[in-house]
Amino acid sequence: GIEHRVDMLASHALSARHAAFNANAISSNKVSSPVPAARRSGMEIVAKKKWEKQALTPRGLPVRIPMHVKTNDKVVVIAGADKGKVTNVVEVFTKTGEVLCKDVNVKTKHVKPRGEGETGQIIQREFPIHHSNVMHYSEAKSVRSRIGTKEEGGKKVRVLKKTGEVLAN
């Protein structure tokens, strides 16, 4: 009787251990699965850096954020430390929804020496700001405006809503 009871307890403990191991294995498979559940729903998150995630389309391409500004647009900064500054858009980052503007959001960057015999540097450079923090600017009327579209000569053009000014490109 005692031997039978010891065998039964041992097998019960073993099955509990197996169940716990299988539960951990299943839950860890969910985390490190090559095709996560988010992908089945149409959106996948992939790591850009260790702490940043990039949204992907079902085809595996980065999700592009639609923006109201293009490169070389004349804009005014409407929020942040450089509020009120009139500038040009140098570059547009559609993956992050940010724009790089000339002489806006300038930060000091300390660069370590890379090669042997090279010295470190302190560089002042512009960093991107979110596209919602800029607005189109009319130099003719010195006013900021939202943007609209209309058809001119069979082509769709961008127009400033306040002034009716047609924007290039």
HELIX and SHEET records of a PDB file:
HELIX    1   1 ILE A    2  SER A   32  1                                  31    
HELIX    2   2 ALA A   37  ARG A   40  1                                   4    
HELIX    3   3 HIS A  131  ASN A  133  5                                   3    
SHEET    1   A 2 GLU A  44  ALA A  47  0                                        
SHEET    2   A 2 LYS A  53  LEU A  56 -1                                        
SHEET    1   B 6 ILE A 129  HIS A 130  0                                        
SHEET    2   B 6 GLU A  98  CYS A 101 -1                                        
SHEET    3   B 6 VAL A  86  PHE A  93 -1                                        
SHEET    4   B 6 LYS A  74  VAL A  77 -1                                        
SHEET    5   B 6 VAL A 134  SER A 138 -1                                        
SHEET    6   B 6 VAL A 143  SER A 145 -1                                        
SHEET    1   C 2 VAL A 106  VAL A 111  0                                        
SHEET    2   C 2 GLN A 121  GLU A 126 -1                                        
SHEET    1   D 2 ILE A 147  GLU A 152  0                                        
SHEET    2   D 2 LYS A 155  LEU A 160 -1                                        
END                                                                             
